[in-house]
Amino acid sequence: MKKFIGLDVGDVRIGVAKCDPLGILATALEVIDRNVTDPIERIKEILSDEGTRKIVVGMPKSLDGTKNIQAEKVEKFISEMKEKIERIEVITVDERYTTTEAEHYLKNYSKKNGKERRKVVDMVAASIILQKYLDTLK
C-alpha cells in the first residue's frame, strides 16, 4: 500500500491532500487554519485516519532553484513535525507554480467565487504537490 498525505505549508493555512491506497491519484482533503487549529495535532489525526506515516511536503524555491525565506519556514515546520510525531517519513517536492496551477484550475473549472476559491486553493495545491510525487513513483 502506497498511502501518503500531501501538505502545502503556508504561514496562515496548510493545504492537505491524500491519495488512494494504490498511490495513483491525489485528492484534496482539507485546509488547516493555523490560527484556529494546532496544525501538528491535526496532521497527527489525519495520519492516523489515513493509516500512513508518509508525508509529502511542498518545498518552495526561488525561480533559480535556491532556498528562500518561505523554504526556511517550511523546513522549520518539518523539524517540528518530526519532533512531535513519531516515526514519520517526510519527502519534499519542489512546489514552484503549484499555487498558480491551483488558482488557474479553480478559476477556469470551478464556479466558486474569488473568496471561496481562496479558501480551497491551498488544498488543491497540496493535491498537485502530492500528485507530482506520485507520478515519480510510476
Order of alpha helices (4+ residues) and beta strands (2+ residues): beta-beta-beta-alpha-beta-alpha-beta-alpha-alpha
